[in-house]
Amino acid sequence: MKIVNPMKWLLLLMLLIPSFGHVVLGQTNVSCNCPTGQDLAHQGEPEKIFYLSNGKQIGLCGDFEKVNQDTVYSEVILYHCGSEGFFRCWDGIKTCKINQDEDTIVVRRLFALPIGKNMEIVSTSFKIEKYYYRGSRFVVHSVYRDDLTKYTLSQIEDVLDQYTKLTPGDYDTILLVERRLLWAYISGSAEAGSYLNSFDQKFGPSTETKAMNLTRYMTSIGFGKWTI
C-alpha cells in the first residue's frame, strides 16, 4: 500500500486557497456592490467593505478626499452586503469621517462650528454615530459631543453685541454671527436663543436655508440645557 506524504497535501491545500479569494471564517460570499436605484453616481464596487467577526459585511459607497492624514467622505451610503437598500445615507453637503473600531462602525459627522481662534469657523466632528450588532440585533447609537469648548461670558457678550450691529445684505457676516449665536446658546445664553428665534424676521428665511438649517435643527434638540 502506497503511503501518502501528509505534507504534500498540506502544501497543495495552501496553494489552492488563494485561488478562491480571501477567506474569513464565518463569512459567506455575498454581493457587496453599491445599492442599485439609490444613487446613480455610485454604482458597482464600494469604496470600502467593513468585515465583522459575526460574518456580516457592511459596504460604504460615496465620494472621498484626503485632508491631511484623514479621509473625508461625502454622499455616503452605508448598507448591509447581500441585502436590498441601505441603512444610512447623506447628501453631498454633509461630510464625515468613517472608521472601524473592532466590530463597530464609527461615523464622525463634521460641522462648521465657530469654535476656532477668535471664534472663527472650523470643521469639527460633532455628531458621533455608531453601528454594531448586539447578538442578532443591529444597533444604531448616536450622540453629540459635549466636550467641545463653550464660550466664556465675555465671548457671549461679544457675540450678542455683533448681532445688534448686523445689517441686512451682508450675508457672510450674517451667517457667521448666526453660527456664533448658536454656540452662545449652546454655551448657556438664553438671550442668544431669543435672537435665534427672531432671526428670520430680521434677516429673511434665506439665511436659514443657506446655513443648511443647522441653527433650527440644533436648537430643536435641546442644547439650550447646557450651561457654562
C-alpha positions in Angstrom: 0.0 0.0 0.0 1.4 3.4 -1.0 1.8 5.8 1.9 0.8 9.4 1.1 3.0 12.1 2.5 0.7 14.4 4.5 3.0 17.4 4.0 2.4 17.1 0.2 -1.4 17.5 0.7 -0.9 20.4 3.1 1.3 22.3 0.6 -1.2 21.6 -2.2 -4.1 23.0 0.0 -2.1 26.1 0.8 -1.5 26.7 -2.9 -5.2 26.3 -3.7 -6.7 28.5 -1.1 -5.6 31.9 -2.6 -7.2 31.0 -5.9 -10.6 31.2 -4.2 -10.0 34.7 -2.8 -9.6 36.0 0.8 -11.3 33.5 3.2 -12.6 34.7 6.5 -14.2 32.1 8.8 -17.9 32.7 9.3 -18.3 34.9 6.2 -20.3 33.9 3.1 -19.6 35.0 -0.5 -22.3 37.7 -0.8 -22.6 40.5 -3.3 -21.5 43.9 -1.9 -22.0 46.2 -4.8 -23.5 49.6 -4.1 -27.3 49.5 -3.9 -29.0 49.9 -7.2 -31.5 52.7 -7.8 -30.4 54.6 -4.7 -27.6 56.8 -6.0 -26.8 56.8 -9.7 -23.5 58.5 -9.0 -22.2 55.4 -7.1 -22.7 52.0 -8.7 -20.6 48.9 -8.8 -17.9 48.1 -6.3 -17.9 50.1 -3.0 -15.2 52.3 -1.7 -14.7 50.1 1.3 -16.1 46.9 2.9 -16.1 46.5 6.7 -15.8 42.9 7.8 -17.3 42.0 11.2 -16.5 38.9 13.3 -20.0 37.6 13.1 -19.6 37.1 9.3 -21.6 40.3 8.4 -20.2 42.8 5.9 -21.1 46.4 5.6 -20.4 48.3 2.4 -19.6 52.0 2.0 -20.2 53.9 -1.2 -19.6 57.6 -1.7 -17.1 60.3 -2.6 -13.9 60.9 -0.6 -10.9 63.2 -0.4 -7.7 63.2 1.6 -7.4 66.1 4.1 -4.0 66.0 5.7 -3.9 62.5 7.2 -7.7 62.0 7.2 -10.1 60.6 4.7 -13.3 62.7 4.5 -16.4 61.2 2.9 -19.5 62.8 1.3 -22.6 61.4 -0.4 -22.2 58.4 1.8 -24.3 55.2 1.6 -23.9 52.5 4.3 -25.6 49.2 3.7 -25.6 45.5 4.6 -23.9 43.5 1.9 -26.3 41.0 0.3 -29.4 43.0 1.4 -31.6 45.4 -0.5 -31.4 49.1 0.2 -29.3 50.9 2.8 -29.5 51.8 6.4 -27.8 55.3 6.3 -27.1 57.9 3.6 -26.0 61.5 3.4 -26.1 64.1 0.6 -23.0 65.8 -0.8 -23.3 68.7 1.6 -22.7 66.6 4.7 -19.2 65.3 5.3 -17.9 62.8 7.8 -15.0 60.5 8.8 -15.7 56.8 9.0 -13.6 54.0 10.6 -14.0 50.6 12.1 -13.3 50.0 15.8 -13.3 46.3 16.2 -16.9 45.3 15.4 -18.3 48.9 15.5 -18.5 51.2 12.5 -17.9 54.8 13.8 -19.1 57.8 11.8 -17.9 61.2 12.9 -20.1 63.9 11.3 -18.3 67.1 10.6 -19.9 70.5 11.3 -18.7 74.1 10.6 -18.6 75.4 14.2 -17.4 78.8 15.3 -15.1 77.5 18.0 -11.7 78.2 16.5 -9.3 81.0 17.4 -11.2 84.3 17.8 -14.4 82.3 17.3 -13.6 81.5 13.7 -15.3 78.6 11.8 -13.5 75.3 12.0 -14.6 71.9 10.6 -15.2 69.7 13.7 -16.6 66.3 14.4 -19.7 67.0 16.5 -22.2 64.1 16.0 -20.9 60.6 16.6 -22.8 57.7 15.1 -22.1 54.0 15.9 -23.4 50.9 14.2 -22.9 47.4 15.6 -24.5 44.1 16.3 -25.7 43.0 19.7 -26.4 39.4 19.1 -28.6 39.2 16.0 -29.9 42.8 16.5 -28.4 45.6 14.5 -27.9 48.7 16.8 -27.7 52.4 15.8 -26.4 54.7 18.5 -25.7 58.5 18.1 -24.6 61.2 20.4 -23.5 64.8 20.2 -20.2 65.7 21.7 -20.4 67.6 24.9 -16.6 68.0 25.4 -16.2 70.9 23.0 -15.1 74.2 24.4 -18.1 76.5 25.2 -18.0 80.3 25.0 -17.0 82.3 28.0 -19.2 85.1 29.4 -17.1 87.7 27.6 -17.3 85.8 24.3 -21.1 85.5 24.7 -21.4 89.3 25.3 -19.2 89.9 22.2 -21.5 87.7 20.1 -24.6 89.4 21.3 -23.0 92.8 20.5 -22.2 91.6 17.0 -25.8 90.6 16.5 -27.1 94.1 17.4 -24.7 95.6 14.7 -25.7 93.4 11.9 -27.2 94.9 8.7 -29.3 93.1 6.1 -27.5 92.2 2.9 -24.1 91.3 4.4 -24.7 87.6 4.0 -21.2 86.3 5.0 -21.2 88.3 8.3 -24.9 87.4 9.0 -24.1 83.7 8.6 -21.1 83.8 10.8 -22.9 85.6 13.6 -25.8 83.2 13.3 -23.5 80.3 13.9 -21.9 82.2 16.8 -25.3 82.8 18.3 -26.0 79.1 18.1 -22.8 78.3 20.0 -23.6 81.1 22.5 -27.0 79.5 23.0 -25.3 76.1 23.5 -23.0 77.7 26.0 -25.9 78.8 28.1 -27.1 82.1 26.8 -30.9 82.4 26.8 -30.6 85.8 25.1 -28.8 84.2 22.2 -31.6 81.7 21.8 -34.1 84.6 21.7 -32.1 86.3 19.0 -32.1 83.0 17.0 -35.9 82.7 17.2 -36.3 86.1 15.7 -33.5 85.7 13.1 -35.8 85.0 10.2 -38.0 88.0 10.8 -34.9 90.3 10.9 -32.8 88.9 8.0 -35.2 86.6 6.0 -35.6 82.9 5.7 -32.9 82.6 3.1 -30.3 82.8 5.8 -31.5 79.6 7.5 -31.7 77.8 4.2 -28.1 78.7 3.2 -27.0 77.7 6.7 -28.3 74.2 6.0 -30.9 74.6 8.7 -28.2 74.0 11.3 -29.4 76.6 13.8 -33.0 75.4 14.0 -32.1 71.8 13.9 -29.5 72.1 16.8 -31.7 74.3 19.0 -34.7 72.0 18.5 -32.9 69.0 20.1 -32.3 70.7 23.4 -28.8 72.1 23.5 -30.0 75.1 25.4 -29.9 73.0 28.6 -26.1 73.2 28.5 -24.6 75.7 30.9 -21.2 77.4 31.0 
